[in-house]
């Protein structure tokens, strides 16, 4: 990543805008899993597809939250 402070701020802003709705989707996926386990809702897809979608969502969330954390721990003079 270039040392340009404006670039770093733009990356942090984009990561924040992308991460926030995906975190909401992650919370919804938890509720979905609870409702599916209790048999309160039916499945939209097969179980394999639902599991693959949830795993993909949480993998992306892990990477994004890690990137936001990494960007937030940089020294102020590097921004």
PDB file of N, CA, C and O in Angstrom:
ATOM      1  N   UNK A   1       0.839  -1.159   0.000  1.00  0.00           N
ATOM      2  CA  UNK A   1       0.000   0.000   0.000  1.00  0.00           C
ATOM      3  C   UNK A   1       0.895   1.236   0.000  1.00  0.00           C
ATOM      4  O   UNK A   1       1.859   1.286   0.763  1.00  0.00           O
ATOM      5  N   UNK A   2       0.605   2.229  -0.829  1.00  0.00           N
ATOM      6  CA  UNK A   2       1.406   3.448  -0.841  1.00  0.00           C
ATOM      7  C   UNK A   2       1.352   4.160   0.507  1.00  0.00           C
ATOM      8  O   UNK A   2       0.423   3.962   1.291  1.00  0.00           O
ATOM      9  N   UNK A   3       2.353   4.984   0.763  1.00  0.00           N
ATOM     10  CA  UNK A   3       2.444   5.697   2.035  1.00  0.00           C
ATOM     11  C   UNK A   3       1.565   6.938   2.068  1.00  0.00           C
ATOM     12  O   UNK A   3       1.598   7.679   3.051  1.00  0.00           O
ATOM     13  N   UNK A   4       0.793   7.182   1.041  1.00  0.00           N
ATOM     14  CA  UNK A   4      -0.063   8.357   0.964  1.00  0.00           C
ATOM     15  C   UNK A   4      -1.144   8.298   2.039  1.00  0.00           C
ATOM     16  O   UNK A   4      -1.925   7.347   2.070  1.00  0.00           O
ATOM     17  N   UNK A   5      -1.205   9.314   2.937  1.00  0.00           N
ATOM     18  CA  UNK A   5      -2.209   9.277   4.006  1.00  0.00           C
ATOM     19  C   UNK A   5      -3.647   9.311   3.482  1.00  0.00           C
ATOM     20  O   UNK A   5      -4.534   8.700   4.077  1.00  0.00           O
ATOM     21  N   UNK A   6      -3.880  10.006   2.394  1.00  0.00           N
ATOM     22  CA  UNK A   6      -5.225  10.070   1.839  1.00  0.00           C
ATOM     23  C   UNK A   6      -5.677   8.695   1.365  1.00  0.00           C
ATOM     24  O   UNK A   6      -6.833   8.315   1.551  1.00  0.00           O
ATOM     25  N   UNK A   7      -4.763   7.956   0.753  1.00  0.00           N
ATOM     26  CA  UNK A   7      -5.078   6.600   0.288  1.00  0.00           C
ATOM     27  C   UNK A   7      -5.459   5.706   1.464  1.00  0.00           C
ATOM     28  O   UNK A   7      -6.426   4.949   1.380  1.00  0.00           O
ATOM     29  N   UNK A   8      -4.705   5.790   2.558  1.00  0.00           N
ATOM     30  CA  UNK A   8      -4.984   4.959   3.737  1.00  0.00           C
ATOM     31  C   UNK A   8      -6.347   5.298   4.315  1.00  0.00           C
ATOM     32  O   UNK A   8      -7.087   4.400   4.716  1.00  0.00           O
ATOM     33  N   UNK A   9      -6.692   6.583   4.365  1.00  0.00           N
ATOM     34  CA  UNK A   9      -8.008   6.973   4.885  1.00  0.00           C
ATOM     35  C   UNK A   9      -9.124   6.494   3.975  1.00  0.00           C
ATOM     36  O   UNK A   9     -10.187   6.097   4.453  1.00  0.00           O
ATOM     37  N   UNK A  10      -8.897   6.527   2.684  1.00  0.00           N
ATOM     38  CA  UNK A  10      -9.912   6.054   1.743  1.00  0.00           C
ATOM     39  C   UNK A  10     -10.124   4.547   1.886  1.00  0.00           C
ATOM     40  O   UNK A  10     -11.259   4.072   1.836  1.00  0.00           O
ATOM     41  N   UNK A  11      -9.050   3.805   2.061  1.00  0.00           N
ATOM     42  CA  UNK A  11      -9.155   2.359   2.238  1.00  0.00           C
ATOM     43  C   UNK A  11      -9.924   2.043   3.514  1.00  0.00           C
ATOM     44  O   UNK A  11     -10.781   1.159   3.521  1.00  0.00           O
ATOM     45  N   UNK A  12      -9.619   2.769   4.607  1.00  0.00           N
ATOM     46  CA  UNK A  12     -10.337   2.548   5.859  1.00  0.00           C
ATOM     47  C   UNK A  12     -11.822   2.850   5.694  1.00  0.00           C
ATOM     48  O   UNK A  12     -12.664   2.125   6.223  1.00  0.00           O
ATOM     49  N   UNK A  13     -12.146   3.913   4.967  1.00  0.00           N
ATOM     50  CA  UNK A  13     -13.555   4.274   4.768  1.00  0.00           C
ATOM     51  C   UNK A  13     -14.283   3.205   3.957  1.00  0.00           C
ATOM     52  O   UNK A  13     -15.406   2.827   4.289  1.00  0.00           O
ATOM     53  N   UNK A  14     -13.645   2.723   2.900  1.00  0.00           N
ATOM     54  CA  UNK A  14     -14.270   1.689   2.064  1.00  0.00           C
ATOM     55  C   UNK A  14     -14.436   0.396   2.861  1.00  0.00           C
ATOM     56  O   UNK A  14     -15.485  -0.244   2.791  1.00  0.00           O
ATOM     57  N   UNK A  15     -13.413   0.011   3.612  1.00  0.00           N
ATOM     58  CA  UNK A  15     -13.513  -1.201   4.433  1.00  0.00           C
ATOM     59  C   UNK A  15     -14.644  -1.082   5.454  1.00  0.00           C
ATOM     60  O   UNK A  15     -15.370  -2.044   5.702  1.00  0.00           O
ATOM     61  N   UNK A  16     -14.786   0.101   6.042  1.00  0.00           N
ATOM     62  CA  UNK A  16     -15.860   0.305   7.005  1.00  0.00           C
ATOM     63  C   UNK A  16     -17.229   0.216   6.363  1.00  0.00           C
ATOM     64  O   UNK A  16     -18.150  -0.367   6.935  1.00  0.00           O
ATOM     65  N   UNK A  17     -17.369   0.792   5.173  1.00  0.00           N
ATOM     66  CA  UNK A  17     -18.657   0.760   4.475  1.00  0.00           C
ATOM     67  C   UNK A  17     -19.028  -0.644   4.016  1.00  0.00           C
ATOM     68  O   UNK A  17     -20.210  -0.985   3.958  1.00  0.00           O
ATOM     69  N   UNK A  18     -18.043  -1.449   3.693  1.00  0.00           N
ATOM     70  CA  UNK A  18     -18.305  -2.817   3.235  1.00  0.00           C
ATOM     71  C   UNK A  18     -18.529  -3.752   4.427  1.00  0.00           C
ATOM     72  O   UNK A  18     -19.378  -4.641   4.377  1.00  0.00           O
ATOM     73  N   UNK A  19     -17.762  -3.540   5.491  1.00  0.00           N
ATOM     74  CA  UNK A  19     -17.818  -4.447   6.638  1.00  0.00           C
ATOM     75  C   UNK A  19     -19.128  -4.316   7.415  1.00  0.00           C
ATOM     76  O   UNK A  19     -19.680  -5.321   7.864  1.00  0.00           O
ATOM     77  N   UNK A  20     -19.623  -3.111   7.576  1.00  0.00           N
ATOM     78  CA  UNK A  20     -20.824  -2.899   8.394  1.00  0.00           C
ATOM     79  C   UNK A  20     -22.036  -3.695   7.896  1.00  0.00           C
ATOM     80  O   UNK A  20     -22.648  -4.406   8.694  1.00  0.00           O
ATOM     81  N   UNK A  21     -22.410  -3.607   6.613  1.00  0.00           N
ATOM     82  CA  UNK A  21     -23.567  -4.403   6.182  1.00  0.00           C
ATOM     83  C   UNK A  21     -23.302  -5.911   6.227  1.00  0.00           C
ATOM     84  O   UNK A  21     -24.216  -6.697   6.476  1.00  0.00           O
ATOM     85  N   UNK A  22     -22.061  -6.307   5.986  1.00  0.00           N
ATOM     86  CA  UNK A  22     -21.752  -7.733   6.054  1.00  0.00           C
ATOM     87  C   UNK A  22     -21.819  -8.255   7.489  1.00  0.00           C
ATOM     88  O   UNK A  22     -22.176  -9.413   7.707  1.00  0.00           O
ATOM     89  N   UNK A  23     -21.480  -7.418   8.466  1.00  0.00           N
ATOM     90  CA  UNK A  23     -21.646  -7.823   9.861  1.00  0.00           C
ATOM     91  C   UNK A  23     -23.133  -8.007  10.175  1.00  0.00           C
ATOM     92  O   UNK A  23     -23.513  -8.929  10.897  1.00  0.00           O
ATOM     93  N   UNK A  24     -23.959  -7.132   9.632  1.00  0.00           N
ATOM     94  CA  UNK A  24     -25.403  -7.307   9.780  1.00  0.00           C
ATOM     95  C   UNK A  24     -25.868  -8.613   9.169  1.00  0.00           C
ATOM     96  O   UNK A  24     -26.702  -9.310   9.746  1.00  0.00           O
ATOM     97  N   UNK A  25     -25.335  -8.948   8.005  1.00  0.00           N
ATOM     98  CA  UNK A  25     -25.678 -10.215   7.363  1.00  0.00           C
ATOM     99  C   UNK A  25     -25.195 -11.396   8.202  1.00  0.00           C
ATOM    100  O   UNK A  25     -25.852 -12.437   8.250  1.00  0.00           O
ATOM    101  N   UNK A  26     -24.055 -11.237   8.860  1.00  0.00           N
ATOM    102  CA  UNK A  26     -23.548 -12.286   9.740  1.00  0.00           C
ATOM    103  C   UNK A  26     -24.473 -12.513  10.923  1.00  0.00           C
ATOM    104  O   UNK A  26     -24.723 -13.658  11.301  1.00  0.00           O
ATOM    105  N   UNK A  27     -24.984 -11.438  11.512  1.00  0.00           N
ATOM    106  CA  UNK A  27     -25.931 -11.570  12.621  1.00  0.00           C
ATOM    107  C   UNK A  27     -27.213 -12.238  12.146  1.00  0.00           C
ATOM    108  O   UNK A  27     -27.760 -13.106  12.826  1.00  0.00           O
ATOM    109  N   UNK A  28     -27.694 -11.823  10.964  1.00  0.00           N
ATOM    110  CA  UNK A  28     -28.887 -12.464  10.409  1.00  0.00           C
ATOM    111  C   UNK A  28     -28.657 -13.948  10.149  1.00  0.00           C
ATOM    112  O   UNK A  28     -29.563 -14.762  10.327  1.00  0.00           O
ATOM    113  N   UNK A  29     -27.440 -14.299   9.726  1.00  0.00           N
ATOM    114  CA  UNK A  29     -27.153 -15.716   9.487  1.00  0.00           C
ATOM    115  C   UNK A  29     -27.191 -16.519  10.783  1.00  0.00           C
ATOM    116  O   UNK A  29     -27.575 -17.688  10.782  1.00  0.00           O
ATOM    117  N   UNK A  30     -26.793 -15.893  11.884  1.00  0.00           N
ATOM    118  CA  UNK A  30     -26.883 -16.578  13.175  1.00  0.00           C
ATOM    119  C   UNK A  30     -28.338 -16.837  13.546  1.00  0.00           C
ATOM    120  O   UNK A  30     -28.687 -17.934  13.982  1.00  0.00           O
ATOM    121  N   UNK A  31     -29.185 -15.826  13.372  1.00  0.00           N
ATOM    122  CA  UNK A  31     -30.613 -16.018  13.639  1.00  0.00           C
ATOM    123  C   UNK A  31     -31.199 -17.082  12.717  1.00  0.00           C
ATOM    124  O   UNK A  31     -32.015 -17.901  13.140  1.00  0.00           O
ATOM    125  N   UNK A  32     -30.777 -17.062  11.455  1.00  0.00           N
ATOM    126  CA  UNK A  32     -31.257 -18.063  10.501  1.00  0.00           C
ATOM    127  C   UNK A  32     -30.876 -19.471  10.956  1.00  0.00           C
ATOM    128  O   UNK A  32     -31.688 -20.394  10.893  1.00  0.00           O
ATOM    129  N   UNK A  33     -29.630 -19.624  11.416  1.00  0.00           N
ATOM    130  CA  UNK A  33     -29.182 -20.938  11.879  1.00  0.00           C
ATOM    131  C   UNK A  33     -29.995 -21.410  13.076  1.00  0.00           C
ATOM    132  O   UNK A  33     -30.348 -22.585  13.168  1.00  0.00           O
ATOM    133  N   UNK A  34     -30.292 -20.494  13.994  1.00  0.00           N
ATOM    134  CA  UNK A  34     -31.083 -20.860  15.175  1.00  0.00           C
ATOM    135  C   UNK A  34     -32.491 -21.277  14.753  1.00  0.00           C
ATOM    136  O   UNK A  34     -33.005 -22.296  15.214  1.00  0.00           O
ATOM    137  N   UNK A  35     -33.112 -20.487  13.876  1.00  0.00           N
ATOM    138  CA  UNK A  35     -34.464 -20.813  13.431  1.00  0.00           C
ATOM    139  C   UNK A  35     -34.499 -22.127  12.654  1.00  0.00           C
ATOM    140  O   UNK A  35     -35.438 -22.910  12.805  1.00  0.00           O
ATOM    141  N   UNK A  36     -33.480 -22.376  11.822  1.00  0.00           N
ATOM    142  CA  UNK A  36     -33.413 -23.638  11.065  1.00  0.00           C
ATOM    143  C   UNK A  36     -33.221 -24.822  12.008  1.00  0.00           C
ATOM    144  O   UNK A  36     -33.821 -25.877  11.806  1.00  0.00           O
ATOM    145  N   UNK A  37     -32.393 -24.658  13.030  1.00  0.00           N
ATOM    146  CA  UNK A  37     -32.135 -25.750  13.966  1.00  0.00           C
ATOM    147  C   UNK A  37     -33.381 -26.097  14.778  1.00  0.00           C
ATOM    148  O   UNK A  37     -33.591 -27.256  15.136  1.00  0.00           O
ATOM    149  N   UNK A  38     -34.195 -25.104  15.064  1.00  0.00           N
ATOM    150  CA  UNK A  38     -35.420 -25.343  15.828  1.00  0.00           C
ATOM    151  C   UNK A  38     -36.574 -25.787  14.934  1.00  0.00           C
ATOM    152  O   UNK A  38     -37.641 -26.136  15.439  1.00  0.00           O
ATOM    153  N   UNK A  39     -36.383 -25.779  13.627  1.00  0.00           N
ATOM    154  CA  UNK A  39     -37.414 -26.201  12.698  1.00  0.00           C
ATOM    155  C   UNK A  39     -38.511 -25.169  12.496  1.00  0.00           C
ATOM    156  O   UNK A  39     -39.610 -25.515  12.063  1.00  0.00           O
ATOM    157  N   UNK A  40     -38.231 -23.908  12.801  1.00  0.00           N
ATOM    158  CA  UNK A  40     -39.237 -22.854  12.685  1.00  0.00           C
ATOM    159  C   UNK A  40     -39.373 -22.325  11.265  1.00  0.00           C
ATOM    160  O   UNK A  40     -40.415 -21.776  10.906  1.00  0.00           O
ATOM    161  N   UNK A  41     -38.338 -22.485  10.458  1.00  0.00           N
ATOM    162  CA  UNK A  41     -38.380 -22.063   9.053  1.00  0.00           C
ATOM    163  C   UNK A  41     -37.837 -23.191   8.192  1.00  0.00           C
ATOM    164  O   UNK A  41     -37.027 -24.006   8.633  1.00  0.00           O
ATOM    165  N   UNK A  42     -38.301 -23.214   6.966  1.00  0.00           N
ATOM    166  CA  UNK A  42     -37.793 -24.207   6.023  1.00  0.00           C
ATOM    167  C   UNK A  42     -36.557 -23.676   5.316  1.00  0.00           C
ATOM    168  O   UNK A  42     -36.233 -22.492   5.399  1.00  0.00           O
ATOM    169  N   UNK A  43     -35.896 -24.547   4.642  1.00  0.00           N
ATOM    170  CA  UNK A  43     -34.699 -24.145   3.926  1.00  0.00           C
ATOM    171  C   UNK A  43     -35.014 -23.560   2.564  1.00  0.00           C
ATOM    172  O   UNK A  43     -35.922 -24.020   1.872  1.00  0.00           O
ATOM    173  N   UNK A  44     -34.263 -22.554   2.188  1.00  0.00           N
ATOM    174  CA  UNK A  44     -34.400 -21.979   0.853  1.00  0.00           C
ATOM    175  C   UNK A  44     -33.649 -22.810  -0.176  1.00  0.00           C
ATOM    176  O   UNK A  44     -34.084 -22.958  -1.318  1.00  0.00           O
ATOM    177  N   UNK A  45     -32.520 -23.346   0.249  1.00  0.00           N
ATOM    178  CA  UNK A  45     -31.662 -24.161  -0.605  1.00  0.00           C
ATOM    179  C   UNK A  45     -31.421 -25.489   0.104  1.00  0.00           C
ATOM    180  O   UNK A  45     -31.949 -25.733   1.189  1.00  0.00           O
ATOM    181  N   UNK A  46     -30.633 -26.324  -0.511  1.00  0.00           N
ATOM    182  CA  UNK A  46     -30.250 -27.565   0.176  1.00  0.00           C
ATOM    183  C   UNK A  46     -29.314 -27.213   1.342  1.00  0.00           C
ATOM    184  O   UNK A  46     -28.730 -26.130   1.379  1.00  0.00           O
ATOM    185  N   UNK A  47     -29.186 -28.130   2.271  1.00  0.00           N
ATOM    186  CA  UNK A  47     -28.339 -27.879   3.439  1.00  0.00           C
ATOM    187  C   UNK A  47     -26.894 -27.616   3.043  1.00  0.00           C
ATOM    188  O   UNK A  47     -26.220 -26.786   3.653  1.00  0.00           O
ATOM    189  N   UNK A  48     -26.416 -28.325   2.021  1.00  0.00           N
ATOM    190  CA  UNK A  48     -25.026 -28.141   1.581  1.00  0.00           C
ATOM    191  C   UNK A  48     -24.796 -26.720   1.079  1.00  0.00           C
ATOM    192  O   UNK A  48     -23.773 -26.105   1.380  1.00  0.00           O
ATOM    193  N   UNK A  49     -25.748 -26.206   0.316  1.00  0.00           N
ATOM    194  CA  UNK A  49     -25.617 -24.842  -0.219  1.00  0.00           C
ATOM    195  C   UNK A  49     -25.695 -23.825   0.909  1.00  0.00           C
ATOM    196  O   UNK A  49     -24.921 -22.869   0.935  1.00  0.00           O
ATOM    197  N   UNK A  50     -26.620 -24.021   1.838  1.00  0.00           N
ATOM    198  CA  UNK A  50     -26.741 -23.093   2.964  1.00  0.00           C
ATOM    199  C   UNK A  50     -25.464 -23.074   3.800  1.00  0.00           C
ATOM    200  O   UNK A  50     -24.996 -22.008   4.199  1.00  0.00           O
ATOM    201  N   UNK A  51     -24.908 -24.241   4.063  1.00  0.00           N
ATOM    202  CA  UNK A  51     -23.663 -24.305   4.834  1.00  0.00           C
ATOM    203  C   UNK A  51     -22.537 -23.612   4.071  1.00  0.00           C
ATOM    204  O   UNK A  51     -21.764 -22.859   4.664  1.00  0.00           O
ATOM    205  N   UNK A  52     -22.435 -23.853   2.779  1.00  0.00           N
ATOM    206  CA  UNK A  52     -21.386 -23.218   1.975  1.00  0.00           C
ATOM    207  C   UNK A  52     -21.537 -21.691   1.988  1.00  0.00           C
ATOM    208  O   UNK A  52     -20.540 -20.975   2.080  1.00  0.00           O
ATOM    209  N   UNK A  53     -22.761 -21.195   1.899  1.00  0.00           N
ATOM    210  CA  UNK A  53     -22.991 -19.745   1.924  1.00  0.00           C
ATOM    211  C   UNK A  53     -22.604 -19.146   3.270  1.00  0.00           C
ATOM    212  O   UNK A  53     -21.983 -18.085   3.325  1.00  0.00           O
ATOM    213  N   UNK A  54     -22.970 -19.820   4.348  1.00  0.00           N
ATOM    214  CA  UNK A  54     -22.634 -19.311   5.683  1.00  0.00           C
ATOM    215  C   UNK A  54     -21.127 -19.339   5.902  1.00  0.00           C
ATOM    216  O   UNK A  54     -20.563 -18.389   6.444  1.00  0.00           O
ATOM    217  N   UNK A  55     -20.476 -20.411   5.489  1.00  0.00           N
ATOM    218  CA  UNK A  55     -19.022 -20.496   5.639  1.00  0.00           C
ATOM    219  C   UNK A  55     -18.335 -19.397   4.816  1.00  0.00           C
ATOM    220  O   UNK A  55     -17.390 -18.768   5.292  1.00  0.00           O
ATOM    221  N   UNK A  56     -18.801 -19.167   3.597  1.00  0.00           N
ATOM    222  CA  UNK A  56     -18.223 -18.107   2.767  1.00  0.00           C
ATOM    223  C   UNK A  56     -18.434 -16.738   3.402  1.00  0.00           C
ATOM    224  O   UNK A  56     -17.518 -15.916   3.427  1.00  0.00           O
ATOM    225  N   UNK A  57     -19.636 -16.491   3.914  1.00  0.00           N
ATOM    226  CA  UNK A  57     -19.921 -15.204   4.563  1.00  0.00           C
ATOM    227  C   UNK A  57     -19.003 -14.975   5.747  1.00  0.00           C
ATOM    228  O   UNK A  57     -18.428 -13.896   5.890  1.00  0.00           O
ATOM    229  N   UNK A  58     -18.861 -15.981   6.598  1.00  0.00           N
ATOM    230  CA  UNK A  58     -18.034 -15.813   7.784  1.00  0.00           C
ATOM    231  C   UNK A  58     -16.542 -15.748   7.450  1.00  0.00           C
ATOM    232  O   UNK A  58     -15.783 -15.096   8.166  1.00  0.00           O
ATOM    233  N   UNK A  59     -16.114 -16.407   6.384  1.00  0.00           N
ATOM    234  CA  UNK A  59     -14.711 -16.291   5.958  1.00  0.00           C
ATOM    235  C   UNK A  59     -14.415 -14.870   5.479  1.00  0.00           C
ATOM    236  O   UNK A  59     -13.377 -14.298   5.809  1.00  0.00           O
ATOM    237  N   UNK A  60     -15.341 -14.308   4.697  1.00  0.00           N
ATOM    238  CA  UNK A  60     -15.170 -12.927   4.222  1.00  0.00           C
ATOM    239  C   UNK A  60     -15.194 -11.966   5.404  1.00  0.00           C
ATOM    240  O   UNK A  60     -14.395 -11.031   5.464  1.00  0.00           O
ATOM    241  N   UNK A  61     -16.105 -12.194   6.340  1.00  0.00           N
ATOM    242  CA  UNK A  61     -16.168 -11.342   7.530  1.00  0.00           C
ATOM    243  C   UNK A  61     -14.865 -11.402   8.323  1.00  0.00           C
ATOM    244  O   UNK A  61     -14.378 -10.376   8.797  1.00  0.00           O
ATOM    245  N   UNK A  62     -14.309 -12.579   8.465  1.00  0.00           N
ATOM    246  CA  UNK A  62     -13.049 -12.717   9.197  1.00  0.00           C
ATOM    247  C   UNK A  62     -11.948 -11.887   8.535  1.00  0.00           C
ATOM    248  O   UNK A  62     -11.203 -11.181   9.215  1.00  0.00           O
ATOM    249  N   UNK A  63     -11.852 -11.973   7.232  1.00  0.00           N
ATOM    250  CA  UNK A  63     -10.820 -11.226   6.512  1.00  0.00           C
ATOM    251  C   UNK A  63     -11.057  -9.719   6.629  1.00  0.00           C
ATOM    252  O   UNK A  63     -10.122  -8.964   6.896  1.00  0.00           O
ATOM    253  N   UNK A  64     -12.301  -9.281   6.430  1.00  0.00           N
ATOM    254  CA  UNK A  64     -12.600  -7.849   6.487  1.00  0.00           C
ATOM    255  C   UNK A  64     -12.379  -7.274   7.884  1.00  0.00           C
ATOM    256  O   UNK A  64     -11.778  -6.208   8.023  1.00  0.00           O
ATOM    257  N   UNK A  65     -12.855  -7.965   8.917  1.00  0.00           N
ATOM    258  CA  UNK A  65     -12.671  -7.454  10.275  1.00  0.00           C
ATOM    259  C   UNK A  65     -11.185  -7.442  10.637  1.00  0.00           C
ATOM    260  O   UNK A  65     -10.732  -6.542  11.343  1.00  0.00           O
ATOM    261  N   UNK A  66     -10.437  -8.413  10.171  1.00  0.00           N
ATOM    262  CA  UNK A  66      -8.989  -8.415  10.401  1.00  0.00           C
ATOM    263  C   UNK A  66      -8.324  -7.237   9.698  1.00  0.00           C
ATOM    264  O   UNK A  66      -7.435  -6.598  10.261  1.00  0.00           O
ATOM    265  N   UNK A  67      -8.750  -6.949   8.477  1.00  0.00           N
ATOM    266  CA  UNK A  67      -8.180  -5.821   7.737  1.00  0.00           C
ATOM    267  C   UNK A  67      -8.519  -4.494   8.407  1.00  0.00           C
ATOM    268  O   UNK A  67      -7.666  -3.610   8.493  1.00  0.00           O
ATOM    269  N   UNK A  68      -9.748  -4.347   8.880  1.00  0.00           N
ATOM    270  CA  UNK A  68     -10.135  -3.116   9.585  1.00  0.00           C
ATOM    271  C   UNK A  68      -9.314  -2.970  10.859  1.00  0.00           C
ATOM    272  O   UNK A  68      -8.845  -1.876  11.174  1.00  0.00           O
ATOM    273  N   UNK A  69      -9.140  -4.054  11.585  1.00  0.00           N
ATOM    274  CA  UNK A  69      -8.324  -4.013  12.794  1.00  0.00           C
ATOM    275  C   UNK A  69      -6.874  -3.670  12.501  1.00  0.00           C
ATOM    276  O   UNK A  69      -6.259  -2.892  13.229  1.00  0.00           O
ATOM    277  N   UNK A  70      -6.330  -4.241  11.445  1.00  0.00           N
ATOM    278  CA  UNK A  70      -4.949  -3.938  11.065  1.00  0.00           C
ATOM    279  C   UNK A  70      -4.796  -2.475  10.682  1.00  0.00           C
ATOM    280  O   UNK A  70      -3.831  -1.822  11.079  1.00  0.00           O
ATOM    281  N   UNK A  71      -5.748  -1.961   9.910  1.00  0.00           N
ATOM    282  CA  UNK A  71      -5.676  -0.550   9.508  1.00  0.00           C
ATOM    283  C   UNK A  71      -5.835   0.380  10.713  1.00  0.00           C
ATOM    284  O   UNK A  71      -5.282   1.480  10.721  1.00  0.00           O
ATOM    285  N   UNK A  72      -6.573  -0.045  11.715  1.00  0.00           N
ATOM    286  CA  UNK A  72      -6.816   0.795  12.887  1.00  0.00           C
ATOM    287  C   UNK A  72      -5.636   0.798  13.851  1.00  0.00           C
ATOM    288  O   UNK A  72      -5.535   1.698  14.685  1.00  0.00           O
ATOM    289  N   UNK A  73      -4.753  -0.169  13.762  1.00  0.00           N
ATOM    290  CA  UNK A  73      -3.632  -0.243  14.697  1.00  0.00           C
ATOM    291  C   UNK A  73      -2.390   0.460  14.173  1.00  0.00           C
ATOM    292  O   UNK A  73      -1.378   0.511  14.872  1.00  0.00           O
ATOM    293  N   UNK A  74      -2.439   0.995  12.983  1.00  0.00           N
ATOM    294  CA  UNK A  74      -1.276   1.701  12.450  1.00  0.00           C
ATOM    295  C   UNK A  74      -1.026   2.973  13.262  1.00  0.00           C
ATOM    296  O   UNK A  74      -1.965   3.569  13.790  1.00  0.00           O
ATOM    297  N   UNK A  75       0.214   3.381  13.359  1.00  0.00           N
ATOM    298  CA  UNK A  75       0.556   4.598  14.083  1.00  0.00           C
ATOM    299  C   UNK A  75      -0.038   5.801  13.375  1.00  0.00           C
ATOM    300  O   UNK A  75      -0.176   5.818  12.151  1.00  0.00           O
ATOM    301  N   UNK A  76      -0.380   6.790  14.151  1.00  0.00           N
ATOM    302  CA  UNK A  76      -1.007   7.996  13.591  1.00  0.00           C
ATOM    303  C   UNK A  76      -0.077   8.732  12.617  1.00  0.00           C
ATOM    304  O   UNK A  76      -0.548   9.335  11.653  1.00  0.00           O
ATOM    305  N   UNK A  77       1.227   8.688  12.859  1.00  0.00           N
ATOM    306  CA  UNK A  77       2.137   9.389  11.955  1.00  0.00           C
ATOM    307  C   UNK A  77       2.293   8.678  10.612  1.00  0.00           C
ATOM    308  O   UNK A  77       2.822   9.263   9.667  1.00  0.00           O
ATOM    309  N   UNK A  78       1.838   7.418  10.511  1.00  0.00           N
ATOM    310  CA  UNK A  78       1.886   6.721   9.243  1.00  0.00           C
ATOM    311  C   UNK A  78       0.666   7.057   8.398  1.00  0.00           C
ATOM    312  O   UNK A  78       0.685   6.837   7.187  1.00  0.00           O
ATOM    313  N   UNK A  79      -0.391   7.583   9.003  1.00  0.00           N
ATOM    314  CA  UNK A  79      -1.570   7.989   8.269  1.00  0.00           C
ATOM    315  C   UNK A  79      -1.368   9.377   7.822  1.00  0.00           C
ATOM    316  O   UNK A  79      -2.242   9.950   7.171  1.00  0.00           O
TER     317      UNK A  79
END
